[in-house]
Amino acid sequence: MTWLVWRQYRAPGAIAVVLLGAFAAAMLAGGVQIASRWHSMLASCSGHAACLQQQQPLPPLVSQSVVDALLLVGIGVPAVLGMLVGAPLVAHELESRTSDFAWVQSVTRTRWLAARIGWLMLAAAACGGAVAALITWWSGPSNMLNVNAFRPGQFDIQGIVPVGYAVFAMALGIAAGTVARRTLPAIAVALGGFVALRLVIADFVRPHYMTAVTHYYNLTSSFTPPGQAWLYNQGAVSTTGQVVPQGWGDLYPALPAACQRVFNDTQGPPSKSGGSSLNPVFSCLRAHGWRGFATYQPASRYWPFQSIETGIFVVLAAALIAGTFVIVRRRDA
């Protein structure tokens, strides 16, 4: 069976290897330049954060359009695997009626399906892992400078979660093709289902993997979560629990009357702010019981979050594959 799988998928496999090689070459070419400039920045700034923030880690030879195109590859690879490889696996056999021949031979349906799914899932995990490793390495200097690896958009294309995405997309395509029995509808279901689940997980589920940390601090000082933390919200809270986000447009109407007078005396009306020190206003707020707050996920939770999300997609993939086996074994070709 392994030989038959190789014969059937050697052409798509060769194309995937060539595309992955081209992607790796592009990433390495740009990544070496970025790494060299990053080390030069560290040497010239002696590790001072303020100095580093004024620098640009991307050398002139690496344009932003190229960066965006390379990152788009990392986001799209799992979906492409599910649509173009997973969806036709069973659907094409049923559509072309080759299943009438394949499933009446000495090889059982279970063995036939297990051989194909096993190798394709392994290939999906390897492909997703290779692309993720390249992007993670390439993004290293930017992650350290902008401390944004934990934030949505960056979290999704680095670390180990792309492996979970690739495995799930492949399983979803296979299951959709088994149920639909047609390749084109299976491709549409694989793409739509993958995108929809990714959005739901990223927007509504991921923020709640672990209870966020809320830090309260004196308004006359500032607070920035250490490391590559994921900041949810920051602002001010009163003794009655009134929460106001950052920005004087929201905070000014909520100020106690005494603090509004202090603000007007210090800055003038909000629309005519002259940029002088706001310390008297903050001191007034502090006297009235207001505190600053920041709700965030600490940087130390990056890998636990990666593991949780990868586990979710792997478990869903396993459930889809189990359902596929049940359907194929019970359904007449």
Stockholm file with secondary structure:
# STOCKHOLM 1.0

chainA/1-333         MTWLVWRQYRAPGAIAVVLLGAFAAAMLAGGVQIASRWHSMLASCSGHAACLQQQQPLPPLVSQSVVDALLLVGIGVPAVLGMLVGAPLVAHELESRTSDFAWVQSVTRTRWLAARIGWLMLAAAACGGAVAALITWWSGPSNMLNVNAFRPGQFDIQGIVPVGYAVFAMALGIAAGTVARRTLPAIAVALGGFVALRLVIADFVRPHYMTAVTHYYNLTSSFTPPGQAWLYNQGAVSTTGQVVPQGWGDLYPALPAACQRVFNDTQGPPSKSGGSSLNPVFSCLRAHGWRGFATYQPASRYWPFQSIETGIFVVLAAALIAGTFVIVRRRDA
#=GR chainA/1-333 SS CHHHHHHHHHHHHHHHHHHHHHHHHHHHHHHHHHHHHHHHHHHHHTTCHHHHHTSCCSCTTSCHHHHHHHHHHHHHHHHHHIIIIITHHHHHHHHHTTHHHHTTSSSCHHHHHHHHHHHHHHHHHHHHHHHHHHHHHHTHHHHHHHCCTTSTTTGGGSTTHHHHHHHHHHHHHHHHHHHHCSHHHHHHHHHHHHHHHHHHIIIIIGGGSSCCEEEEECTTSCCCCSSSCEEEEEEEECTTCCEEESSHHHHHHHSCHHHHHHHHHHHCSGGGCCCCCCHHHHHHHHHTTCEEEEEEECGGGHHHHHHHHHHHHHHHHHHHHHHHHHHHHHSCC
#=GC SS_cons         CHHHHHHHHHHHHHHHHHHHHHHHHHHHHHHHHHHHHHHHHHHHHTTCHHHHHTSCCSCTTSCHHHHHHHHHHHHHHHHHHIIIIITHHHHHHHHHTTHHHHTTSSSCHHHHHHHHHHHHHHHHHHHHHHHHHHHHHHTHHHHHHHCCTTSTTTGGGSTTHHHHHHHHHHHHHHHHHHHHCSHHHHHHHHHHHHHHHHHHIIIIIGGGSSCCEEEEECTTSCCCCSSSCEEEEEEEECTTCCEEESSHHHHHHHSCHHHHHHHHHHHCSGGGCCCCCCHHHHHHHHHTTCEEEEEEECGGGHHHHHHHHHHHHHHHHHHHHHHHHHHHHHSCC
//
